[in-house]
Every structure is written in structure tokens, then in C-alpha cells.
Amino acid sequence: MSSDTFKVWITRYALTEGIYEKEAKVCIDVSEDMIEVIGSNGMYFHGEGKDWHRTKESAVKRAEEMRLKKIVNVEKQLQKLKDMKFE
């Protein structure tokens, strides 16, 4: 790992593919919270603390928040289906 690269944890796809652990570099010319994943041929992520994280603990916390939010959403959808009446 060179001095301008660092380890990141990607949570954008946490609910479908899990948390990715990758090496990345900051894309300062675009935005200070945008990263490019090393060796990925153009995988870019914007939003530190949302789509990518500097620590595993932060990534796990975000993934858990995403999971709980999805559960609430699915429960609402299920209730809506249960309440449906066809006449």
C-alpha cells in the first residue's frame, strides 16, 4: 500500500453483497470525500460515512443502520399487503 492509498470499507452494497474491504485513494481533484478503489477500473464512491468508511467499526455500524431501516420498510410493505382488500 503506497502512502497515498489507504484501506476502506465499502457499504453501498452491504445489504445485497456485504461489506467490501478495499484499498483506495482520495480523488482530491473531484471531491475530498470521493475515493477511487485501487485496481478496480473505475470504481468510485462518494460520501464518507455513508458509502465508504475509514474503519471497519464505522462500516458495520452503517450496515446495521441500513439493515434496520430496510426491515422497517419491508414490514410497512407487508402490512400494506395484509390490509389490501379486493372486492
C-alpha positions as CSV (number, residue, x, y, z in Angstrom):
1,M,0.0,0.0,0.0
2,S,1.6,3.3,-1.1
3,S,1.5,6.4,1.1
4,D,-1.5,7.9,-0.8
5,T,-3.6,4.8,-0.6
6,F,-5.5,3.6,2.5
7,K,-7.9,0.8,3.5
8,V,-11.6,1.5,3.2
9,W,-14.8,-0.5,3.9
10,I,-17.5,0.0,1.2
11,T,-21.1,-0.3,2.5
12,R,-23.0,0.9,-0.6
13,Y,-24.0,-2.7,-1.4
14,A,-23.9,-4.1,2.2
15,L,-27.5,-5.4,2.1
16,T,-27.0,-7.3,-1.2
17,E,-23.3,-8.2,-1.4
18,G,-21.9,-7.5,2.1
19,I,-19.2,-5.1,3.2
20,Y,-16.1,-4.8,0.9
21,E,-12.7,-4.2,2.3
22,K,-10.6,-2.4,-0.4
23,E,-7.6,-0.1,-0.9
24,A,-8.4,3.3,-2.2
25,K,-7.2,6.8,-2.8
26,V,-8.9,10.1,-2.4
27,C,-9.9,11.9,-5.6
28,I,-9.0,15.4,-4.4
29,D,-9.5,16.9,-7.9
30,V,-13.2,15.9,-7.7
31,S,-14.1,16.0,-4.0
32,E,-12.4,15.3,-0.7
33,D,-14.9,12.7,0.2
34,M,-14.8,10.8,-3.1
35,I,-12.5,7.8,-3.4
36,E,-11.3,5.6,-6.2
37,V,-10.8,1.9,-5.4
38,I,-7.3,0.8,-6.4
39,G,-7.3,-1.8,-9.2
40,S,-11.0,-1.6,-9.9
41,N,-11.0,0.1,-13.3
42,G,-13.1,3.0,-12.3
43,M,-15.0,2.1,-9.0
44,Y,-15.7,5.5,-7.4
45,F,-17.6,6.1,-4.2
46,H,-18.8,9.4,-2.8
47,G,-19.9,10.0,0.7
48,E,-17.5,9.1,3.5
49,G,-19.6,7.7,6.4
50,K,-22.4,6.7,4.0
51,D,-21.0,4.7,1.1
52,W,-17.4,4.2,2.4
53,H,-15.7,4.2,5.7
54,R,-12.2,4.5,7.1
55,T,-12.8,2.0,9.9
56,K,-14.5,-1.4,10.0
57,E,-16.4,-0.4,13.0
58,S,-18.0,2.5,11.2
59,A,-18.8,0.3,8.2
60,V,-20.5,-2.3,10.4
61,K,-22.5,0.4,12.3
62,R,-23.7,1.9,8.9
63,A,-24.6,-1.6,7.6
64,E,-26.6,-2.3,10.7
65,E,-28.5,1.0,10.3
66,M,-29.2,0.1,6.7
67,R,-30.4,-3.3,7.7
68,L,-32.8,-1.9,10.4
69,K,-34.2,0.7,8.0
70,K,-34.8,-2.0,5.4
71,I,-36.6,-4.1,8.0
72,V,-38.9,-1.3,8.9
73,N,-39.6,-0.6,5.2
74,V,-40.3,-4.3,4.4
75,E,-42.6,-4.5,7.5
76,K,-44.6,-1.5,6.2
77,Q,-44.9,-3.1,2.7
78,L,-46.0,-6.4,4.3
79,Q,-48.7,-4.6,6.4
80,K,-49.9,-2.7,3.3
81,L,-50.3,-6.1,1.5
82,K,-52.1,-7.6,4.5
83,D,-54.5,-4.6,4.6
84,M,-55.4,-4.9,0.9
85,K,-58.9,-6.0,0.2
86,F,-60.2,-7.0,-3.3
87,E,-63.9,-6.7,-3.9
